[in-house]
């Protein structure tokens, strides 16, 4: 896998992880915000109902005796219905001692009203409940009985006649005291409606964040390609070309003074040094070849495995082969007894010295036709950049 692909994948995974984290955080934030807004709306509606009920209780001045619609509880219920018409909010006035069967609390409301009744200072209550797999946001705002409420909910004898006719003596809705918990405004809204708002807002945010993510990926990829990948790719291509052609004259333009720029600078310095050393080696080899060509004795240079790499004209005459034919041949193939030479080379590498190196020894060599020649051979060794090289100077003693 190319480094471009690797970096792209790594950056993509990191940005996608960031995107998911931001999306989840946005969802949680939207969820909290929508829930708070829903509770605020329920609170406002509930307070409006209580204020309407209190106002009617204080100002109806007996008009409800002739018009049942002006009874505070009835009027407040109708107003609540009008306020929430077309919305998912459902509002009721509930009480533990209810008169209207529709205001009878359910199990959840019953439990919360009982808790409120025991508290000296009952507070509003909010909870998300699940009934038959359907989640509901429930909000309860307690109502306290004031003096105007006692006109209908005080003693039976002081209640209006139409109330006495509807709710006889002994009904539980009588005998409230001022400040006592008389009931609560109950507001409920299906959570699916709340979630619909969250989903709409979240989809909009995700769409915007997705566009930003794509732009960020493209911009990041472009910057990384220009600032990092392209200079590194140039260095890699330069190394590949040097490895394939052996041309050390190539240089790469330095992109800057950062780490990549230092890498390119080091590459250029390395190429300059290799070019200098290559030129020096070529000049040295050329001087060496010129030297052995004017020598009066056959000279061959070979590697530790015996492969001949340099030979002069005297060696051509001795072995009966041209220089091109000698190069690549094994010097042991031209010796009558090659074992001493092989043993001497092994001793040199194992012990660091050999009796054959640097001394004159008598050897018998053969030419390409198989004719034998007695020679005096002196072997010297030199260390090249990669391996040791052995040079044999031969002097014919008989033919």
C-alpha positions in Angstrom: 0.0 0.0 0.0 1.4 3.4 -1.0 2.1 5.9 1.7 -0.4 8.3 0.0 -3.2 5.7 0.5 -2.1 4.9 4.1 -2.1 8.6 5.1 -5.4 9.2 3.4 -6.9 6.2 5.2 -5.5 7.2 8.5 -6.7 10.8 8.2 -10.1 9.7 6.9 -10.6 7.3 9.8 -9.6 10.1 12.3 -11.9 12.6 10.7 -14.7 10.2 10.4 -14.3 9.3 14.1 -14.3 13.0 14.9 -17.4 13.4 12.7 -19.2 10.6 14.6 -18.2 12.1 17.9 -19.4 15.5 16.9 -22.6 14.0 15.5 -23.2 12.1 18.8 -22.5 15.3 20.8 -24.8 17.3 18.6 -27.5 14.7 19.0 -27.1 14.8 22.8 -27.1 18.5 22.8 -30.1 18.7 20.5 -31.9 16.2 22.7 -31.3 18.1 25.8 -32.2 21.4 24.2 -35.4 20.1 22.7 -36.4 18.5 26.0 -35.8 21.8 27.8 -37.8 23.7 25.2 -40.6 21.2 25.5 -40.6 21.5 29.3 -40.5 25.3 29.1 -43.5 25.3 26.7 -45.4 22.9 29.0 -44.6 25.1 32.0 -45.8 28.2 30.2 -49.1 26.5 29.2 -49.6 25.2 32.7 -49.0 28.6 34.3 -51.4 30.2 31.8 -54.1 27.8 32.8 -53.5 28.4 36.5 -53.5 32.2 36.0 -56.7 31.9 33.9 -58.4 29.8 36.5 -57.3 32.1 39.3 -58.5 35.2 37.4 -61.9 33.7 36.7 -62.2 32.5 40.3 -61.7 36.1 41.5 -63.7 38.0 38.9 -66.7 35.8 37.8 -68.9 37.4 40.5 -71.5 34.7 40.4 -71.9 34.7 36.6 -71.1 31.0 36.6 -74.5 30.4 38.4 -76.2 31.2 35.1 -73.5 30.1 32.7 -71.8 26.8 33.4 -69.1 27.7 30.8 -67.8 30.4 33.2 -67.0 28.0 35.9 -63.2 28.5 36.4 -62.3 24.9 36.0 -64.5 24.5 32.9 -63.4 27.7 31.3 -59.7 26.9 32.0 -60.1 23.5 30.4 -61.7 24.9 27.3 -59.0 27.6 27.1 -56.3 24.9 27.4 -57.9 23.0 24.6 -57.9 26.1 22.4 -54.3 26.9 23.2 -53.0 23.4 22.4 -55.1 22.9 19.4 -53.0 21.5 16.5 -50.1 20.7 18.7 -49.1 17.4 20.3 -49.5 18.8 23.8 -52.3 17.3 25.9 -53.4 19.1 29.0 -55.6 18.2 31.9 -56.5 19.5 35.4 -56.1 16.6 37.7 -56.9 16.1 41.4 -56.9 13.4 44.0 -60.5 14.6 44.8 -61.7 15.3 41.4 -65.2 16.2 40.4 -64.9 15.7 36.6 -64.3 12.0 35.8 -62.0 13.2 32.9 -59.8 14.8 35.5 -59.2 11.6 37.4 -55.3 11.1 37.5 -53.7 8.0 36.0 -51.3 5.8 37.9 -48.3 8.1 37.3 -50.2 11.2 38.1 -51.7 9.6 41.2 -48.3 8.7 42.6 -46.9 12.1 41.9 -49.9 13.9 43.4 -49.6 11.8 46.6 -45.9 12.8 46.9 -46.8 16.5 46.3 -49.6 16.3 49.0 -47.0 15.1 51.5 -44.6 17.9 50.7 -44.9 21.3 52.5 -43.6 23.0 49.3 -44.6 20.9 46.3 -42.6 21.6 43.2 -43.1 21.0 39.5 -42.2 17.5 38.3 -40.9 16.3 34.9 -40.3 12.8 33.7 -40.2 10.7 30.5 -42.4 7.7 31.0 -43.0 4.6 28.8 -46.5 3.2 28.5 -47.1 0.3 26.1 -43.9 1.1 24.3 -44.9 4.7 23.8 -42.7 7.3 25.5 -44.3 10.4 26.9 -42.8 13.6 28.3 -44.9 14.3 31.5 -45.0 17.6 33.3 -46.9 18.4 36.5 -47.4 21.9 38.0 -49.0 21.8 41.4 -52.0 24.0 42.2 -52.8 25.4 45.7 -56.2 26.4 46.9 -56.7 30.1 47.6 -59.7 31.9 49.0 -61.4 32.2 45.7 -61.1 28.4 45.2 -62.9 27.9 48.5 -66.1 29.4 47.1 -66.7 26.1 45.4 -64.4 23.8 47.2 -64.8 25.0 50.8 -67.7 23.8 53.0 -70.8 22.3 51.4 -73.0 24.9 53.0 -71.1 27.9 51.4 -70.9 26.4 47.9 -73.2 27.8 45.2 -76.5 26.0 44.7 -75.6 24.6 41.3 -72.5 23.1 42.8 -74.5 21.6 45.7 -77.0 20.1 43.1 -74.2 18.5 41.1 -72.0 17.4 44.0 -74.0 16.5 47.2 -72.9 16.7 50.8 -70.0 14.5 51.6 -68.4 14.6 48.2 -64.6 14.5 48.5 -64.1 17.7 46.5 -65.3 19.8 49.5 -63.6 21.0 52.7 -60.3 22.3 51.1 -58.3 24.8 53.1 -56.4 27.8 51.8 -52.8 26.8 50.8 -53.7 23.1 50.5 -52.8 21.2 47.4 -55.9 21.1 45.3 -54.5 19.4 42.2 -52.1 19.9 39.4 -51.9 20.9 35.7 -50.8 17.8 33.8 -49.1 18.3 30.4 -48.0 15.4 28.3 -46.5 15.2 24.8 -45.4 12.1 22.9 -41.6 11.8 22.7 -41.9 10.8 19.0 -42.9 14.4 18.4 -40.0 15.6 20.4 -37.6 13.2 18.6 -39.0 14.4 15.2 -37.7 17.9 16.0 -34.4 16.4 17.1 -34.1 14.4 13.9 -34.9 17.4 11.7 -32.3 19.6 13.5 -29.8 16.8 13.6 -30.2 16.0 9.9 -29.5 19.6 9.0 -26.5 19.7 11.2 -25.1 16.4 9.9 -25.6 17.7 6.3 -23.6 20.8 7.1 -20.9 18.8 9.0 -20.7 16.3 6.2 -20.0 19.0 3.7 -17.4 20.5 6.1 -15.9 17.0 6.5 -15.6 16.4 2.8 -14.0 19.9 2.3 -11.6 19.2 5.2 -10.6 15.8 3.8 -10.0 17.3 0.3 -8.0 20.3 1.8 -6.0 18.1 4.2 -5.2 15.6 1.4 -4.1 18.5 -0.9 -1.9 20.0 1.8 -0.3 16.7 2.8 0.3 15.8 -0.8 2.1 19.1 -1.5 3.9 19.5 1.8 4.9 15.9 2.5 4.1 13.3 0.0 5.4 15.0 -3.2 8.9 15.8 -1.7 9.1 12.3 -0.2 8.0 10.8 -3.5 10.7 12.9 -5.3 13.3 11.5 -3.0 12.1 7.9 -3.5 12.1 8.4 -7.3 15.6 9.8 -7.1 16.9 6.8 -5.1 15.2 4.4 -7.5 16.8 6.2 -10.5 20.2 6.1 -8.8 19.8 2.4 -8.0 18.9 1.6 -11.6 21.3 3.9 -13.5 24.1 4.5 -11.1 24.0 8.2 -12.0 24.8 10.3 -8.9 24.5 13.6 -10.6 20.8 14.0 -9.9 19.6 16.7 -7.5 16.2 17.5 -6.0 14.9 21.0 -5.4 14.7 21.7 -1.6 11.1 22.5 -0.7 11.7 24.3 2.5 13.6 24.3 5.8 11.5 21.8 7.7 12.2 18.0 8.2 11.3 17.2 4.6 13.6 20.0 3.4 16.4 18.5 5.6 15.7 15.1 4.1 16.0 16.5 0.6 19.2 18.4 1.5 20.7 15.2 3.0 19.8 13.4 -0.2 21.5 16.0 -2.3 24.6 15.9 -0.1 24.7 12.1 -0.3 24.5 12.3 -4.1 27.3 14.9 -4.2 29.5 12.7 -2.0 28.8 9.6 -4.0 29.5 11.4 -7.2 32.8 12.6 -5.9 33.8 9.2 -4.7 32.7 7.6 -7.9 34.8 10.1 -9.9 37.8 9.4 -7.6 37.4 5.7 -8.0 37.1 5.9 -11.7 40.2 8.0 -11.9 42.0 5.6 -9.6 40.9 2.6 -11.6 42.0 4.4 -14.8 45.5 5.1 -13.3 45.7 1.5 -12.1 44.8 0.1 -15.6 47.3 2.4 -17.2 49.9 1.2 -14.7 49.4 -2.5 -15.3 49.3 -2.0 -19.1 52.8 -0.7 -19.1 54.0 -3.4 -16.7 56.4 -6.0 -18.2 54.8 -8.9 -16.3 51.3 -10.5 -16.7 49.0 -9.0 -14.0 45.5 -10.1 -13.2 43.1 -8.8 -10.5 40.5 -11.2 -9.1 37.8 -11.4 -6.4 37.9 -13.8 -3.5 35.9 -16.3 -5.5 38.6 -16.2 -8.2 36.7 -14.2 -10.8 39.0 -12.1 -12.9 38.0 -8.4 -13.1 41.2 -6.8 -14.5 44.0 -8.1 -16.8 46.7 -6.5 -18.9 48.1 -7.3 -22.3 50.9 -9.6 -20.9 48.2 -11.7 -19.2 46.4 -12.0 -22.6 49.5 -13.4 -24.2 50.2 -15.7 -21.3 46.8 -17.3 -21.2 46.0 -17.0 -25.0 42.8 -15.1 -24.5 41.8 -11.5 -25.1 41.1 -9.2 -22.2 37.3 -9.4 -22.9 37.5 -13.2 -22.8 39.6 -13.2 -19.6 37.2 -11.0 -17.6 34.8 -13.2 -15.7 36.9 -16.3 -15.9 38.1 -18.0 -12.7 41.9 -17.8 -12.2 41.8 -21.2 -10.5 40.9 -22.7 -13.9 44.2 -21.6 -15.2 46.3 -23.1 -12.4 47.6 -26.7 -12.4 47.1 -26.9 -8.6 44.6 -24.3 -7.5 44.3 -25.6 -3.9 47.2 -23.6 -2.4 45.7 -20.4 -3.8 42.2 -21.2 -2.4 43.7 -22.1 0.9 45.7 -18.9 1.1 42.6 -16.8 0.4 40.7 -18.7 3.1 43.5 -18.2 5.6 43.5 -14.5 4.8 39.8 -14.1 5.7 39.9 -16.4 8.7 43.2 -15.3 10.3 43.7 -11.9 8.7 47.0 -13.0 7.0 48.3 -15.8 4.8 51.8 -17.1 3.9 50.7 -16.8 0.2 49.9 -13.1 0.4 52.9 -10.7 -0.1 55.4 -13.5 -0.8 56.8 -15.0 -4.0 55.7 -18.6 -4.7 56.3 -20.9 -7.6 53.1 -22.0 -9.4 52.3 -23.8 -12.6 49.6 -22.2 -14.9 48.1 -23.3 -18.1 46.9 -21.3 -21.2 43.7 -21.8 -23.1 45.3 -24.6 -25.1 46.4 -26.5 -22.0 50.1 -25.8 -22.2 51.8 -25.5 -18.8 54.1 -22.7 -17.6 56.1 -22.4 -14.5 55.8 -18.9 -13.0 56.8 -17.0 -10.0 53.6 -15.4 -8.5 53.3 -12.5 -6.0 49.8 -11.8 -4.6 48.8 -8.6 -3.0 45.4 -7.7 -1.5 43.5 -4.4 -1.5 40.2 -3.5 0.0 37.5 -2.1 -2.3 34.3 -0.4 -1.3 32.5 -3.8 -1.2 35.0 -6.6 -0.9 38.7 -7.5 -0.9 40.4 -7.7 -4.3 43.6 -9.8 -5.0 46.2 -8.9 -7.6 48.6 -11.6 -8.9 51.8 -10.6 -10.7 53.2 -13.5 -12.7 56.7 -13.9 -14.0 57.4 -16.7 -16.4 60.4 -18.9 -15.5 60.1 -21.4 -18.4 57.8 -22.3 -21.2 
